[in-house]
Amino acid sequence: MDAAPSLLPVVFLHGVGVAGRAAWPEQLALETERSCTFVDRHVPGDNPDVVVPALLDSCPQRFHLVGHSYGGAVALLIATQHPCRVVSLTLIEPAAFALSADRPHSAAHIAAMEAVFATADDPTVTTHEFSQIFSEGMGIPAPDIPHGELEQLVTHLRSLRPPWTLEVDPTVPERIPTLAIIGDAHPMHAEVGEALAQHGAEVVHRAGLGHRPHDDPAVTDLMRRHWSEAER
């Protein structure tokens, strides 16, 4: 079945883990309905200075934009800088902590992770040590993966620009229809949702899947509704 030509395309931005199509297993079926771009990892750290121009050069003139976690912060950055290109925003567990830096859970997370990123360029901190430090800062178990995969992951993590340093505009939802989907991984993401809601974003809470609420098929249905309403 071909994607319907009358429906606007969708661009999906992954988080810090897997990238491209592997990051969106539940959403792959949307390709039968409309054109979908599942952005791959261009460079370690997903540097927005590289990712954003490449995305804008390769994507249609106007599109729906979906971002998960770090990709949610980058999606909001794109909407801030290029609002005429973005028809709607769907932000899943967005790490746009610049919006919530004065709230308790976000402030605690930023303080913990600033200490982690301070070690990113330290050559005396080994791959294994940085993995442990990063995981402790995030409050999650360290990944138990083969050393080669760990090297690749840590290279990516060391290269990340801290998401709270991305200059995003909290008033974007006043101009672009914005849906924020918040899971139950950590209350700091709910604080970002609260900041967006103050400017008109629709915020939906989905418990049970931690940091990946979009693995719930019902969330895909929420996306469809959001896109349809924005297109009308």
N, CA, C and O of each residue as an XYZ file, in Angstrom:
928
protein
N       0.850     -1.196      0.000
C       0.000      0.000      0.000
C       0.880      1.238      0.000
O       1.757      1.362      0.854
N       0.670      2.156     -0.933
C       1.471      3.362     -1.000
C       0.960      4.393     -0.005
O      -0.226      4.444      0.319
N       1.917      5.234      0.483
C       1.531      6.310      1.384
C       0.629      7.286      0.647
O       0.855      7.589     -0.525
N      -0.388      7.773      1.331
C      -1.328      8.695      0.719
C      -0.633     10.013      0.406
O      -0.068     10.626      1.311
N      -0.656     10.479     -0.864
C       0.081     11.682     -1.219
C      -0.483     12.946     -0.599
O       0.223     13.951     -0.510
N      -1.752     12.923     -0.161
C      -2.375     14.123      0.391
C      -1.970     14.382      1.831
O      -2.200     15.474      2.350
N      -1.377     13.405      2.479
C      -0.982     13.559      3.876
C       0.449     14.075      3.955
O       1.322     13.656      3.196
N       0.666     14.985      4.882
C       2.000     15.573      5.029
C       2.979     14.561      5.621
O       2.578     13.686      6.389
N       4.258     14.675      5.268
C       5.258     13.732      5.775
C       5.573     13.963      7.251
O       5.272     15.014      7.818
N       6.188     12.944      7.851
C       6.585     12.999      9.258
C       8.062     12.677      9.366
O       8.567     11.780      8.690
N       8.748     13.418     10.222
C      10.164     13.199     10.504
C      10.307     12.787     11.961
O       9.764     13.437     12.854
N      11.044     11.696     12.198
C      11.222     11.151     13.550
C      12.679     11.316     13.986
O      13.596     10.881     13.291
N      12.879     11.943     15.131
C      14.217     12.143     15.707
C      14.370     11.267     16.946
O      13.580     11.372     17.885
N      15.374     10.409     16.950
C      15.621      9.449     18.021
C      16.273     10.106     19.243
O      16.674     11.269     19.207
N      16.365      9.330     20.316
C      17.071      9.761     21.522
C      18.527      9.342     21.496
O      19.103      9.165     20.423
N      19.131      9.181     22.673
C      20.569      8.910     22.731
C      20.904      7.446     22.500
O      22.077      7.110     22.341
N      19.922      6.574     22.478
C      20.195      5.150     22.288
C      20.225      4.786     20.819
O      20.976      5.374     20.041
N      19.410      3.817     20.442
C      19.372      3.386     19.044
C      18.829      4.509     18.175
O      18.091      5.375     18.646
N      19.206      4.484     16.882
C      18.830      5.540     15.957
C      18.089      4.961     14.763
O      17.980      3.745     14.608
N      17.588      5.849     13.928
C      16.946      5.426     12.700
C      15.696      4.593     12.932
O      14.963      4.805     13.898
N      15.464      3.651     12.041
C      14.254      2.836     12.098
C      14.184      1.989     13.364
O      13.095      1.717     13.871
N      15.339      1.571     13.877
C      15.361      0.724     15.065
C      14.800      1.431     16.295
O      14.394      0.776     17.255
N      14.776      2.754     16.273
C      14.296      3.511     17.425
C      12.779      3.623     17.470
O      12.217      4.054     18.477
N      12.107      3.234     16.376
C      10.664      3.467     16.264
C       9.925      2.214     15.791
O       9.207      2.288     14.793
N      10.067      1.080     16.454
C       9.441     -0.150     15.943
C       7.929     -0.063     15.821
O       7.353     -0.609     14.880
N       7.287      0.606     16.747
C       5.828      0.688     16.727
C       5.328      1.641     15.642
O       4.188      1.527     15.191
N       6.181      2.583     15.220
C       5.752      3.600     14.254
C       6.085      3.247     12.805
O       5.678      3.970     11.896
N       6.809      2.161     12.567
C       7.194      1.815     11.198
C       5.983      1.588     10.299
O       6.031      1.872      9.102
N       4.903      1.077     10.877
C       3.715      0.806     10.083
C       3.087      2.075      9.508
O       2.286      2.006      8.576
N       3.450      3.233     10.062
C       2.903      4.488      9.548
C       3.347      4.764      8.116
O       2.750      5.588      7.423
N       4.399      4.071      7.675
C       4.876      4.268      6.311
C       3.839      3.839      5.271
O       3.914      4.256      4.115
N       2.883      3.017      5.672
C       1.823      2.622      4.740
C       0.777      3.721      4.595
O      -0.089      3.644      3.724
N       0.854      4.747      5.450
C      -0.152      5.808      5.458
C       0.367      7.124      4.891
O      -0.372      7.868      4.246
N       1.640      7.403      5.139
C       2.222      8.673      4.707
C       3.730      8.538      4.643
O       4.282      7.560      5.146
N       4.399      9.490      4.044
C       5.855      9.467      3.964
C       6.454      9.691      5.355
O       6.082     10.633      6.054
N       7.383      8.816      5.749
C       8.035      8.916      7.053
C       9.551      8.898      6.871
O      10.080      8.123      6.074
N      10.234      9.748      7.606
C      11.694      9.756      7.641
C      12.141      9.452      9.058
O      11.850     10.212      9.981
N      12.844      8.349      9.234
C      13.390      7.971     10.539
C      14.875      8.331     10.504
O      15.691      7.599      9.943
N      15.203      9.445     11.100
C      16.538     10.028     10.961
C      17.590      9.104     11.565
O      17.444      8.641     12.696
N      18.646      8.842     10.807
C      19.764      8.054     11.297
C      20.749      8.935     12.053
O      20.656     10.162     12.023
N      21.682      8.297     12.722
C      22.719      9.055     13.428
C      23.763      9.536     12.432
O      24.391      8.728     11.749
N      23.950     10.845     12.347
C      24.917     11.428     11.417
C      26.319     11.456     12.015
O      27.297     11.125     11.344
N      26.407     11.851     13.274
C      27.701     11.983     13.952
C      27.534     11.570     15.408
O      26.434     11.682     15.950
N      28.597     11.095     16.056
C      28.505     10.854     17.498
C      28.090     12.134     18.222
O      28.592     13.220     17.935
N      27.175     11.981     19.152
C      26.693     13.137     19.896
C      25.496     13.823     19.276
O      24.916     14.722     19.885
N      25.106     13.410     18.054
C      23.953     14.028     17.381
C      24.018     15.550     17.450
O      23.034     16.207     17.792
N      25.183     16.105     17.123
C      25.399     17.545     17.192
C      24.326     18.276     16.373
O      24.247     18.075     15.161
N      23.500     19.116     17.006
C      22.455     19.815     16.252
C      23.000     20.671     15.109
O      22.308     20.892     14.115
N      24.242     21.156     15.247
C      24.826     21.958     14.168
C      25.019     21.137     12.900
O      25.119     21.693     11.806
N      25.072     19.816     13.041
C      25.176     18.912     11.891
C      23.808     18.345     11.537
O      23.420     18.314     10.369
N      23.081     17.897     12.557
C      21.807     17.205     12.340
C      20.760     18.124     11.716
O      20.080     17.737     10.765
N      20.629     19.332     12.244
C      19.546     20.211     11.792
C      19.699     20.620     10.327
O      18.739     20.489      9.568
N      20.867     21.109      9.898
C      20.980     21.449      8.467
C      20.782     20.244      7.549
O      20.154     20.361      6.497
N      21.318     19.088      7.945
C      21.160     17.895      7.120
C      19.693     17.509      7.004
O      19.232     17.131      5.927
N      18.964     17.602      8.098
C      17.545     17.262      8.092
C      16.768     18.235      7.199
O      15.955     17.810      6.378
N      17.013     19.511      7.356
C      16.270     20.507      6.586
C      16.584     20.422      5.096
O      15.731     20.707      4.255
N      17.809     20.029      4.779
C      18.190     19.894      3.367
C      17.531     18.689      2.703
O      17.248     18.709      1.505
N      17.290     17.648      3.482
C      16.817     16.390      2.904
C      15.311     16.193      3.007
O      14.754     15.329      2.330
N      14.646     16.983      3.846
C      13.215     16.781      4.090
C      12.372     17.713      3.230
O      12.873     18.725      2.739
N      11.100     17.383      3.043
C      10.188     18.278      2.325
C      10.092     19.642      3.004
O      10.565     19.829      4.125
N       9.475     20.580      2.308
C       9.433     21.952      2.810
C       8.691     22.052      4.127
O       9.076     22.834      4.996
N       7.614     21.257      4.292
C       6.843     21.296      5.534
C       6.561     19.870      5.979
O       6.301     18.993      5.155
N       6.613     19.644      7.278
C       6.473     18.288      7.795
C       6.054     18.327      9.259
O       6.245     19.325      9.955
N       5.478     17.215      9.707
C       5.263     16.984     11.131
C       6.589     16.504     11.716
O       7.329     15.769     11.063
N       6.883     16.915     12.933
C       8.163     16.568     13.561
C       7.906     15.866     14.887
O       7.167     16.365     15.736
N       8.531     14.694     15.051
C       8.403     13.889     16.268
C       9.792     13.687     16.846
O      10.714     13.311     16.122
N       9.955     13.932     18.139
C      11.259     13.737     18.769
C      11.129     13.037     20.099
O      10.234     13.339     20.889
N      12.028     12.098     20.346
C      12.046     11.357     21.605
C      13.273     11.750     22.415
O      14.387     11.750     21.892
N      13.077     12.085     23.691
C      14.161     12.338     24.630
C      15.081     13.456     24.118
O      14.629     14.589     23.954
N      16.369     13.157     23.862
C      17.270     14.179     23.326
C      16.747     14.681     21.978
O      16.853     15.867     21.664
N      16.187     13.770     21.192
C      15.588     14.174     19.923
C      14.413     15.119     20.113
O      14.111     15.918     19.226
N      13.745     15.036     21.261
C      12.670     15.978     21.554
C      13.197     17.384     21.751
O      12.576     18.354     21.317
N      14.357     17.497     22.415
C      14.979     18.806     22.585
C      15.420     19.374     21.242
O      15.247     20.564     20.981
N      15.995     18.515     20.380
C      16.421     18.965     19.054
C      15.205     19.347     18.204
O      15.254     20.326     17.460
N      14.124     18.585     18.309
C      12.899     18.916     17.570
C      12.381     20.290     17.985
O      11.963     21.079     17.138
N      12.409     20.573     19.276
C      11.957     21.876     19.749
C      12.903     22.978     19.271
O      12.467     24.094     18.990
N      14.186     22.667     19.180
C      15.154     23.620     18.652
C      14.842     23.941     17.182
O      14.888     25.101     16.773
N      14.525     22.907     16.396
C      14.174     23.120     14.993
C      12.934     23.995     14.882
O      12.888     24.913     14.063
N      11.923     23.710     15.710
C      10.703     24.502     15.681
C      10.958     25.942     16.117
O      10.295     26.868     15.651
N      11.920     26.118     17.011
C      12.291     27.460     17.450
C      12.955     28.241     16.323
O      12.654     29.415     16.106
N      13.861     27.580     15.610
C      14.672     28.256     14.596
C      14.004     28.305     13.226
O      14.251     29.227     12.448
N      13.162     27.319     12.926
C      12.569     27.205     11.586
C      11.070     26.909     11.692
O      10.615     25.869     11.215
N      10.308     27.796     12.302
C       8.886     27.497     12.557
C       8.062     27.311     11.293
O       7.045     26.618     11.317
N       8.484     27.918     10.189
C       7.686     27.797      8.965
C       7.775     26.409      8.354
O       6.969     26.066      7.488
N       8.755     25.589      8.795
C       8.902     24.249      8.247
C       8.090     23.210      9.013
O       7.774     22.150      8.472
N       7.752     23.503     10.262
C       7.160     22.498     11.160
C       5.653     22.705     11.267
O       5.194     23.742     11.747
N       4.885     21.710     10.814
C       3.431     21.781     10.857
C       2.919     21.449     12.256
O       1.992     22.090     12.752
N       3.522     20.451     12.886
C       3.165     20.088     14.256
C       4.373     19.467     14.935
O       5.299     18.983     14.284
N       4.337     19.494     16.262
C       5.382     18.874     17.079
C       4.771     17.790     17.949
O       3.717     17.979     18.556
N       5.451     16.651     18.000
C       5.136     15.629     19.000
C       6.422     15.366     19.767
O       7.408     14.904     19.192
N       6.415     15.658     21.055
C       7.602     15.550     21.883
C       7.380     14.447     22.915
O       6.510     14.556     23.779
N       8.176     13.386     22.813
C       8.011     12.219     23.677
C       9.110     12.216     24.722
O      10.291     12.102     24.394
N       8.714     12.345     26.000
C       9.706     12.417     27.085
C      10.823     13.406     26.712
O      12.000     13.053     26.786
N      10.472     14.635     26.314
C      11.492     15.558     25.800
C      12.506     15.962     26.864
O      12.156     16.246     28.009
N      13.782     15.979     26.449
C      14.871     16.366     27.356
C      15.190     17.847     27.210
O      16.351     18.246     27.299
N      14.170     18.657     26.989
C      14.363     20.101     26.816
C      14.421     20.777     28.180
O      13.547     21.568     28.534
N      15.459     20.457     28.934
C      15.523     20.886     30.328
C      15.831     22.366     30.495
O      15.780     22.881     31.612
N      16.152     23.061     29.406
C      16.271     24.519     29.499
C      14.936     25.136     29.910
O      14.904     26.215     30.503
N      13.833     24.449     29.594
C      12.500     24.954     29.927
C      12.133     24.741     31.390
O      11.259     25.428     31.919
N      12.793     23.799     32.041
C      12.389     23.418     33.399
C      13.555     23.470     34.379
O      13.506     22.852     35.442
N      14.604     24.207     34.019
C      15.828     24.207     34.830
C      15.607     24.726     36.247
O      16.393     24.425     37.145
N      14.540     25.504     36.456
C      14.277     26.054     37.786
C      13.343     25.169     38.607
O      12.952     25.544     39.713
N      12.983     24.006     38.081
C      12.096     23.093     38.800
C      12.933     22.007     39.474
O      14.003     21.661     38.975
N      12.467     21.466     40.595
C      13.358     20.676     41.462
C      13.988     19.446     40.818
O      15.195     19.241     40.943
N      13.200     18.629     40.136
C      13.752     17.400     39.569
C      14.704     17.706     38.405
O      15.746     17.068     38.258
N      14.334     18.673     37.598
C      15.207     19.057     36.484
C      16.500     19.666     36.994
O      17.577     19.358     36.483
N      16.401     20.529     37.996
C      17.602     21.158     38.560
C      18.543     20.110     39.141
O      19.759     20.204     38.967
N      17.994     19.118     39.825
C      18.823     18.051     40.394
C      19.485     17.236     39.294
O      20.652     16.863     39.407
N      18.736     16.960     38.230
C      19.295     16.196     37.111
C      20.425     16.975     36.433
O      21.477     16.412     36.129
N      20.207     18.251     36.203
C      21.235     19.074     35.559
C      22.498     19.117     36.411
O      23.605     18.989     35.888
N      22.341     19.295     37.712
C      23.509     19.339     38.596
C      24.283     18.028     38.545
O      25.513     18.025     38.495
N      23.550     16.910     38.557
C      24.226     15.604     38.528
C      24.934     15.380     37.204
O      26.056     14.876     37.175
N      24.282     15.753     36.104
C      24.860     15.475     34.793
C      25.927     16.482     34.388
O      26.783     16.161     33.563
N      25.902     17.674     34.936
C      26.995     18.616     34.674
C      28.318     18.035     35.175
O      29.355     18.185     34.529
N      28.272     17.372     36.331
C      29.479     16.724     36.845
C      29.930     15.593     35.933
O      31.129     15.354     35.781
N      28.979     14.899     35.329
C      29.319     13.813     34.401
C      29.974     14.370     33.141
O      31.037     13.901     32.734
N      29.344     15.365     32.526
C      29.877     15.924     31.283
C      31.227     16.600     31.505
O      32.009     16.747     30.566
N      31.499     17.008     32.733
C      32.807     17.609     33.029
C      33.940     16.606     32.853
O      35.095     17.001     32.693
N      33.624     15.312     32.882
C      34.645     14.270     32.718
C      34.734     13.758     31.281
O      35.573     12.908     30.983
N      33.878     14.265     30.383
C      33.762     13.685     29.045
C      35.066     13.764     28.256
O      35.377     12.859     27.482
N      35.825     14.837     28.446
C      37.073     15.021     27.687
C      38.314     14.589     28.463
O      39.442     14.825     28.030
N      38.098     13.963     29.595
C      39.228     13.533     30.428
C      39.751     12.182     29.928
O      39.057     11.175     30.065
N      40.952     12.137     29.354
C      41.453     10.871     28.796
C      41.758      9.827     29.857
O      41.909      8.647     29.541
N      41.852     10.250     31.118
C      42.128      9.279     32.181
C      40.879      8.513     32.595
O      40.973      7.506     33.297
N      39.701      8.984     32.165
C      38.444      8.292     32.467
C      38.202      7.275     31.359
O      37.992      7.646     30.204
N      38.232      6.009     31.707
C      38.098      4.945     30.715
C      36.661      4.836     30.205
O      35.738      5.431     30.762
N      36.499      4.067     29.143
C      35.171      3.818     28.582
C      34.245      3.236     29.645
O      33.121      3.704     29.825
N      34.723      2.221     30.341
C      33.898      1.587     31.365
C      33.565      2.579     32.482
O      32.428      2.627     32.949
N      34.551      3.368     32.909
C      34.311      4.324     33.989
C      33.297      5.381     33.575
O      32.418      5.741     34.358
N      33.414      5.883     32.340
C      32.461      6.906     31.916
C      31.054      6.323     31.810
O      30.074      6.990     32.142
N      30.959      5.087     31.350
C      29.662      4.432     31.291
C      29.033      4.351     32.682
O      27.842      4.610     32.856
N      29.855      3.989     33.663
C      29.354      3.902     35.032
C      28.938      5.272     35.559
O      27.882      5.418     36.174
N      29.790      6.282     35.306
C      29.500      7.638     35.790
C      28.224      8.179     35.154
O      27.375      8.758     35.832
N      28.100      7.982     33.834
C      26.922      8.475     33.122
C      25.658      7.789     33.644
O      24.647      8.448     33.885
N      25.716      6.487     33.816
C      24.547      5.743     34.284
C      24.152      6.164     35.691
O      22.967      6.300     35.992
N      25.144      6.370     36.556
C      24.842      6.826     37.913
C      24.188      8.195     37.893
O      23.240      8.443     38.638
N      24.690      9.093     37.039
C      24.098     10.417     36.936
C      22.656     10.373     36.455
O      21.819     11.163     36.890
N      22.377      9.436     35.549
C      21.024      9.284     35.016
C      20.116      8.499     35.952
O      18.894      8.525     35.806
N      20.714      7.800     36.914
C      19.926      6.972     37.816
C      19.408      5.709     37.174
O      18.313      5.244     37.492
N      20.210      5.141     36.251
C      19.821      3.920     35.547
C      20.948      2.899     35.651
O      22.085      3.282     35.927
N      20.671      1.610     35.439
C      21.744      0.610     35.461
C      22.719      0.843     34.305
O      22.323      1.289     33.228
N      23.983      0.539     34.540
C      24.979      0.629     33.478
C      24.675     -0.425     32.418
O      24.251     -1.529     32.762
N      24.880     -0.114     31.140
C      24.571     -1.089     30.085
C      25.483     -2.304     30.142
O      26.697     -2.176     30.299
N      24.895     -3.463     30.013
C      25.644     -4.722     29.994
C      25.710     -5.205     28.554
O      24.924     -6.054     28.134
N      26.659     -4.651     27.802
C      26.785     -4.947     26.375
C      28.237     -5.260     26.051
O      29.121     -4.904     26.831
N      28.515     -5.916     24.922
C      29.904     -6.215     24.554
C      30.760     -4.949     24.478
O      30.256     -3.852     24.238
N      32.071     -5.130     24.688
C      32.961     -3.966     24.804
C      32.930     -3.097     23.548
O      32.955     -1.871     23.655
N      32.877     -3.698     22.373
C      32.852     -2.908     21.144
C      31.637     -2.009     21.065
O      31.738     -0.849     20.665
N      30.477     -2.547     21.451
C      29.257     -1.743     21.464
C      29.345     -0.656     22.526
O      28.874      0.464     22.328
N      29.959     -1.006     23.662
C      30.099     -0.018     24.735
C      30.996      1.132     24.289
O      30.706      2.292     24.581
N      32.081      0.821     23.584
C      32.978      1.860     23.064
C      32.204      2.823     22.162
O      32.348      4.041     22.269
N      31.388      2.263     21.278
C      30.616      3.097     20.352
C      29.614      3.965     21.110
O      29.460      5.149     20.811
N      28.937      3.374     22.087
C      27.955      4.120     22.868
C      28.618      5.239     23.650
O      28.128      6.368     23.658
N      29.722      4.935     24.305
C      30.384      5.943     25.136
C      30.976      7.061     24.282
O      30.963      8.221     24.694
N      31.490      6.733     23.105
C      31.953      7.784     22.179
C      30.814      8.747     21.877
O      31.006      9.962     21.835
N      29.627      8.187     21.667
C      28.450      9.017     21.416
C      28.111      9.864     22.645
O      27.881     11.067     22.524
N      28.081      9.248     23.813
C      27.693      9.967     25.027
C      28.684     11.074     25.373
O      28.284     12.156     25.802
N      29.968     10.807     25.188
C      30.978     11.830     25.479
C      30.830     13.048     24.570
O      31.212     14.161     24.933
N      30.265     12.816     23.373
C      30.167     13.889     22.387
C      28.878     14.699     22.507
O      28.723     15.714     21.827
N      27.966     14.272     23.350
C      26.683     14.960     23.463
C      26.843     16.394     23.951
O      27.647     16.678     24.838
N      26.070     17.283     23.361
C      25.925     18.618     23.923
C      24.844     18.531     24.992
O      23.740     18.078     24.689
N      25.108     18.940     26.221
C      24.074     18.815     27.253
C      22.757     19.428     26.787
O      22.739     20.567     26.318
N      21.660     18.691     26.908
C      20.407     19.164     26.321
C      19.902     20.473     26.912
O      19.207     21.225     26.229
N      20.241     20.762     28.174
C      19.763     22.000     28.786
C      20.483     23.231     28.223
O      20.102     24.363     28.522
N      21.527     23.009     27.407
C      22.221     24.145     26.791
C      21.633     24.503     25.417
O      22.033     25.501     24.817
N      20.690     23.698     24.918
C      20.050     24.016     23.645
C      19.060     25.161     23.857
O      18.216     25.096     24.751
N      19.161     26.189     23.052
C      18.354     27.395     23.220
C      17.001     27.212     22.541
O      16.838     27.483     21.352
N      16.047     26.749     23.321
C      14.703     26.477     22.809
C      13.727     27.511     23.356
O      13.922     28.068     24.436
N      12.687     27.748     22.591
C      11.699     28.769     22.934
C      10.487     28.109     23.581
O       9.831     27.285     22.944
N      10.176     28.446     24.825
C       9.031     27.800     25.487
C       7.694     28.178     24.881
O       6.697     27.500     25.126
N       7.649     29.259     24.084
C       6.372     29.709     23.518
C       6.056     29.059     22.173
O       5.050     29.402     21.550
N       6.890     28.131     21.714
C       6.628     27.453     20.435
C       5.205     26.888     20.359
O       4.570     27.020     19.312
N       4.669     26.255     21.433
C       3.303     25.703     21.318
C       2.225     26.752     21.058
O       1.112     26.403     20.666
N       2.536     28.030     21.270
C       1.556     29.069     20.976
C       1.377     29.251     19.466
O       0.375     29.803     19.012
N       2.378     28.772     18.683
C       2.350     28.958     17.234
C       2.272     27.652     16.453
O       1.765     27.624     15.332
N       2.772     26.578     17.042
C       2.804     25.276     16.378
C       2.064     24.272     17.266
O       2.409     24.138     18.440
N       1.066     23.568     16.746
C       0.369     22.566     17.567
C       1.365     21.559     18.151
O       2.111     20.912     17.416
N       1.366     21.438     19.459
C       2.377     20.631     20.152
C       1.719     19.628     21.077
O       0.879     19.976     21.907
N       2.120     18.370     20.916
C       1.673     17.280     21.776
C       2.881     16.753     22.526
O       3.858     16.337     21.902
N       2.836     16.760     23.840
C       3.903     16.194     24.671
C       3.388     14.922     25.323
O       2.354     14.923     25.991
N       4.124     13.838     25.119
C       3.743     12.541     25.682
C       4.764     12.182     26.746
O       5.950     12.019     26.457
N       4.297     12.062     27.963
C       5.176     11.870     29.111
C       4.981     10.480     29.692
O       3.860     10.075     29.999
N       6.086      9.750     29.840
C       6.039      8.430     30.454
C       6.254      8.520     31.949
O       5.990      9.554     32.564
N       6.733      7.435     32.531
C       6.927      7.415     33.980
C       8.363      7.057     34.349
O       8.613      6.446     35.388
N       9.317      7.451     33.474
C      10.714      7.134     33.756
C      11.278      8.027     34.849
O      11.989      7.548     35.733
N      10.971      9.314     34.802
C      11.529     10.263     35.770
C      10.682     11.527     35.752
O      10.298     11.985     34.676
N      10.380     12.105     36.919
C       9.502     13.287     36.959
C      10.088     14.526     36.289
O       9.350     15.483     36.051
N      11.382     14.550     35.975
C      11.944     15.734     35.302
C      11.300     15.930     33.930
O      11.143     17.065     33.482
N      10.926     14.836     33.258
C      10.275     14.971     31.959
C       8.867     15.554     32.106
O       8.399     16.299     31.245
N       8.212     15.208     33.193
C       6.904     15.802     33.469
C       7.033     17.298     33.703
O       6.129     18.059     33.357
N       8.151     17.728     34.289
C       8.359     19.161     34.496
C       8.517     19.890     33.165
O       8.048     21.019     33.019
N       9.169     19.260     32.200
C       9.246     19.849     30.862
C       7.843     19.948     30.278
O       7.475     20.969     29.696
N       7.061     18.882     30.438
C       5.687     18.902     29.953
C       4.877     20.028     30.573
O       4.090     20.679     29.886
N       5.063     20.262     31.864
C       4.349     21.341     32.550
C       4.725     22.699     31.960
O       3.863     23.557     31.766
N       6.010     22.891     31.677
C       6.460     24.156     31.098
C       5.848     24.368     29.710
O       5.465     25.485     29.361
N       5.758     23.297     28.923
C       5.146     23.399     27.596
C       3.645     23.653     27.698
O       3.085     24.413     26.908
N       2.995     23.016     28.673
C       1.553     23.181     28.845
C       1.188     24.628     29.166
O       0.105     25.088     28.805
N       2.072     25.335     29.833
C       1.808     26.734     30.159
C       1.668     27.596     28.911
O       1.114     28.695     28.964
N       2.171     27.094     27.794
C       2.092     27.839     26.538
C       1.190     27.145     25.517
O       1.266     27.422     24.320
N       0.343     26.248     25.997
C      -0.689     25.699     25.136
C      -0.474     24.302     24.618
O      -1.312     23.796     23.872
N       0.625     23.652     24.986
C       0.836     22.277     24.526
C      -0.178     21.336     25.175
O      -0.566     21.520     26.329
N      -0.594     20.334     24.421
C      -1.376     19.250     24.989
C      -0.415     18.244     25.598
O       0.518     17.798     24.931
N      -0.631     17.885     26.850
C       0.255     16.949     27.541
C      -0.541     15.708     27.910
O      -1.589     15.786     28.550
N      -0.017     14.558     27.492
C      -0.659     13.271     27.768
C       0.320     12.400     28.542
O       1.472     12.252     28.134
N      -0.121     11.831     29.639
C       0.727     10.957     30.458
C       0.385      9.499     30.164
O      -0.783      9.112     30.176
N       1.420      8.690     29.898
C       1.257      7.269     29.622
C       2.200      6.490     30.534
O       3.417      6.567     30.368
N       1.670      5.757     31.472
C       2.479      4.987     32.408
C       2.697      3.572     31.887
O       1.937      3.067     31.062
N       3.764      2.943     32.397
C       3.969      1.524     32.147
C       5.106      1.178     31.222
O       5.558      0.032     31.215
N       5.593      2.137     30.432
C       6.684      1.854     29.497
C       7.897      2.733     29.753
O       8.755      2.880     28.883
N       7.970      3.315     30.941
C       9.154      4.077     31.313
C       9.426      5.220     30.361
O       8.577      6.082     30.135
N      10.638      5.211     29.803
C      11.098      6.308     28.953
C      10.669      6.128     27.489
O      10.979      6.974     26.649
N       9.967      5.045     27.180
C       9.544      4.791     25.802
C       8.010      4.617     25.710
O       7.536      3.558     25.297
N       7.251      5.630     26.085
C       5.796      5.475     26.005
C       5.293      5.270     24.580
O       4.175      4.795     24.386
N       6.099      5.621     23.584
C       5.669      5.455     22.189
C       5.710      4.006     21.731
O       5.335      3.717     20.595
N       6.159      3.083     22.587
C       6.027      1.662     22.265
C       4.608      1.149     22.517
O       4.298     -0.007     22.229
N       3.761      2.006     23.050
C       2.338      1.696     23.224
C       1.608      2.056     21.923
O       1.670      3.209     21.496
N       0.918      1.103     21.281
C       0.205      1.422     20.041
C      -0.778      2.580     20.193
O      -1.059      3.289     19.227
N      -1.299      2.774     21.401
C      -2.245      3.870     21.609
C      -1.580      5.225     21.388
O      -2.249      6.187     21.012
N      -0.265      5.309     21.617
C       0.448      6.565     21.397
C       0.537      6.871     19.903
O       0.462      8.032     19.502
N       0.696      5.838     19.080
C       0.680      6.047     17.629
C      -0.664      6.620     17.199
O      -0.721      7.484     16.323
N      -1.735      6.149     17.805
C      -3.059      6.695     17.493
C      -3.158      8.161     17.911
O      -3.786      8.964     17.221
N      -2.534      8.512     19.048
C      -2.511      9.915     19.468
C      -1.778     10.778     18.444
O      -2.199     11.896     18.148
N      -0.684     10.251     17.908
C       0.059     10.981     16.882
C      -0.818     11.221     15.656
O      -0.879     12.334     15.133
N      -1.500     10.163     15.201
C      -2.363     10.298     14.028
C      -3.398     11.407     14.235
O      -3.602     12.253     13.364
N      -4.037     11.387     15.389
C      -5.053     12.405     15.684
C      -4.437     13.799     15.674
O      -5.012     14.736     15.121
N      -3.263     13.927     16.290
C      -2.585     15.215     16.372
C      -2.248     15.755     14.980
O      -2.449     16.934     14.690
N      -1.731     14.866     14.129
C      -1.389     15.301     12.767
C      -2.632     15.703     11.987
O      -2.630     16.700     11.265
N      -3.677     14.928     12.138
C      -4.912     15.207     11.408
C      -5.475     16.574     11.819
O      -5.900     17.359     10.971
N      -5.472     16.843     13.111
C      -5.992     18.119     13.589
C      -5.126     19.277     13.107
O      -5.649     20.336     12.761
N      -3.809     19.087     13.080
C      -2.915     20.152     12.614
C      -3.096     20.414     11.123
O      -3.008     21.555     10.672
N      -3.349     19.353     10.364
C      -3.538     19.515      8.922
C      -4.861     20.190      8.592
O      -4.991     20.846      7.559
N      -5.848     20.027      9.478
C      -7.134     20.697      9.263
C      -7.048     22.170      9.585
O      -8.039     22.888      9.460
